[in-house]
Amino acid sequence: MRRRSATLLVLVLFVVVLPGATSIAAVNQYVEDFATRTYSDTLNTTAEWDTLAGEIRLFDFELA
């Protein structure tokens, strides 16, 4: 009987807690669109922030 109660308690916790946990993660989401250089670290970056195209990419390089 005790094991059955524990299993039921775990099942109820999953049903109650999991839907709330997934909605919290979706609310705190941030997507960088690279439209500005606001968050660009110009001194330490090795990438090209192309704000006109709205993307970030590595600089072109030639094989030596």
PyMOL commands that set and color helices and strands:
alter all, ss='L'
color gray80, all
select helices_A, chain A and resi 2-27
alter helices_A, ss='H'
color red, helices_A
select strands_A, chain A and resi 47-50+55-58
alter strands_A, ss='S'
color yellow, strands_A
deselect
rebuild
show_as cartoon
